[in-house]
Amino acid sequence: MVKEVIWTPEAELSFDRVIQYLHENWTDKEIEKFIRATEDVITYISKNPKMFRKTNIANVHEALVTPHNLLIYKIYPKRIDLITFWDTRQNPKKKKY
């Protein structure tokens, strides 16, 4: 069963920050690649939410979008909330769940 995916305001903001960073430092090709990878991961999450790494927080998982970006999400019975995009180069103790 495919679950509905909800973008939280924090997920939208952190996604926009990644896009802005790519726009300032990389090419349009890299932006398109990141967007495509994000769409693919969200499709996988909606079809099989538990396929990605579980965290120590109940029902919260992390999906690697690119080597430098994790997508953190929470599974509910009828939906999935995208919580935030996380730069893997940051201190992992500061992750927002």
C-alpha positions as CSV (number, residue, x, y, z in Angstrom):
1,M,0.0,0.0,0.0
2,V,1.4,3.4,-1.0
3,K,1.3,5.9,1.8
4,E,0.7,9.6,1.5
5,V,3.9,11.7,1.9
6,I,3.6,15.0,3.7
7,W,6.3,17.7,3.5
8,T,6.7,19.5,6.9
9,P,7.7,23.2,6.8
10,E,11.1,22.2,8.1
11,A,11.5,19.7,5.2
12,E,10.6,22.3,2.7
13,L,13.0,24.8,4.2
14,S,15.9,22.4,4.4
15,F,15.3,21.2,0.8
16,D,15.3,24.8,-0.4
17,R,18.6,25.4,1.5
18,V,20.2,22.5,-0.4
19,I,18.9,23.8,-3.7
20,Q,20.2,27.3,-2.9
21,Y,23.6,25.9,-2.0
22,L,23.7,23.9,-5.2
23,H,22.6,26.9,-7.2
24,E,25.4,29.0,-5.7
25,N,28.2,26.4,-5.9
26,W,27.3,23.9,-8.6
27,T,25.6,23.6,-11.9
28,D,22.0,23.2,-13.0
29,K,22.8,19.6,-13.8
30,E,23.7,18.9,-10.1
31,I,20.4,20.6,-9.0
32,E,18.4,18.4,-11.4
33,K,20.3,15.3,-10.2
34,F,19.5,16.1,-6.6
35,I,15.8,16.7,-7.3
36,R,15.6,13.5,-9.2
37,A,17.3,11.6,-6.4
38,T,15.0,13.1,-3.9
39,E,11.9,12.2,-6.0
40,D,13.2,8.6,-6.3
41,V,13.8,8.3,-2.5
42,I,10.3,9.7,-1.7
43,T,8.8,7.1,-4.1
44,Y,10.6,4.3,-2.4
45,I,9.6,5.6,1.0
46,S,5.9,5.9,0.1
47,K,5.9,2.3,-1.2
48,N,8.1,0.7,1.5
49,P,8.7,3.1,4.4
50,K,10.8,0.7,6.5
51,M,13.4,0.0,3.8
52,F,15.7,2.7,5.0
53,R,17.8,2.9,8.2
54,K,15.9,3.2,11.5
55,T,17.0,5.7,14.1
56,N,16.8,5.4,17.9
57,I,13.6,7.5,17.8
58,A,10.3,5.5,17.3
59,N,9.2,5.3,13.7
60,V,11.8,7.7,12.5
61,H,14.1,6.6,9.6
62,E,16.9,8.1,7.5
63,A,17.2,7.7,3.8
64,L,20.5,8.6,2.0
65,V,19.6,10.9,-1.0
66,T,23.1,11.7,-2.0
67,P,26.5,11.0,-0.2
68,H,26.0,14.4,1.6
69,N,22.2,14.5,2.2
70,L,20.0,12.4,4.4
71,L,16.2,12.7,4.3
72,I,14.8,12.1,7.8
73,Y,11.1,11.0,8.0
74,K,8.6,9.6,10.4
75,I,6.2,6.8,9.6
76,Y,2.5,7.0,10.8
77,P,-0.2,4.4,10.1
78,K,-1.6,6.3,7.1
79,R,1.1,8.7,6.1
80,I,4.7,9.6,6.1
81,D,6.0,13.0,7.3
82,L,9.2,14.2,5.8
83,I,11.0,15.9,8.7
84,T,14.2,17.4,7.3
85,F,17.1,17.1,4.9
86,W,20.4,16.7,6.8
87,D,23.9,17.4,5.6
88,T,25.9,14.3,6.5
89,R,29.0,16.5,7.1
90,Q,27.4,18.1,10.2
91,N,27.7,16.8,13.7
92,P,25.2,13.9,13.9
93,K,24.4,14.8,17.5
94,K,22.6,17.9,16.2
95,K,20.1,16.0,14.0
96,K,16.6,17.3,14.2
97,Y,14.1,14.5,14.7
